[in-house]
Amino acid sequence: MKKFLMSVALMIMLSSSAGASDFRAILNSAPLTPTLTSFEPCNEAVQNTLARIVKPGMDTYDKVKVCYDYLIESCMYGDNRTMHGYPIDTPEEGAILAYCMLNEHVGACDHYSCAFAALVRAIGLNCYTIYGQTTRADGGYTGHIWTVINIDGIEYVFDPQIDDNIARGGPTGYYRFCVTYDETPGTYADFYNNHYFQPL
């Protein structure tokens, strides 16, 4: 019950308070340079997805939030190793993972992160994937991949898979939406840039 109440409080904060205003100001301040992947099927999936979820008049914050929400609301955590016959360990591997997630709506943390990175880079933000450790619900750490958006040299964490896991079909708490590592002490450890999506 406590977790549910905290989630509701965070949703209210995100939608109506200084928290949302701060996130909006941060994301809207970023210069935009739309970037596609080198894997055309992914680019088509990204453009089709953005055409469905992005509405006229949305600012950068709104666009990023609908991408985040889309992955949480339409995708689920699960085993997705099909790769559609495409090889792994190639420069396109991250784009292939994004393509699989956007088409099949099931995957692990790397699928969520690659799909978010591909969507947000197409909007124009410097989003890339990070590999390291994150805290487990039952204590300790586990291997994980998440994304950051770099704005003016500051890395803001966006981790839709963890927020999806925390929500478990309920309201999204946005615990890992546009937060710095300093704002989430001890949550992430031993991390470095992942090869799927490198900084722009």
ABEGO torsion letter per residue (X at the ends): XAAAAAAAAAAAAAAABAAAAAAAAAAAABBBBBBBBABAAAAAAAAAAAAAABBBGBBAAAAAAAAAAAAAAABBBBBBAAGGGBBBGBAAAAAAAAAAAAAAGBEBAAAAAAAAAAAAAAAGBBBBBBBEBBBBAAEEBBBBBBBBBBBGGBBBBBBAAAAAAAAGGBBBAGAABGBBAAABBGABBGBBBBAABBBX
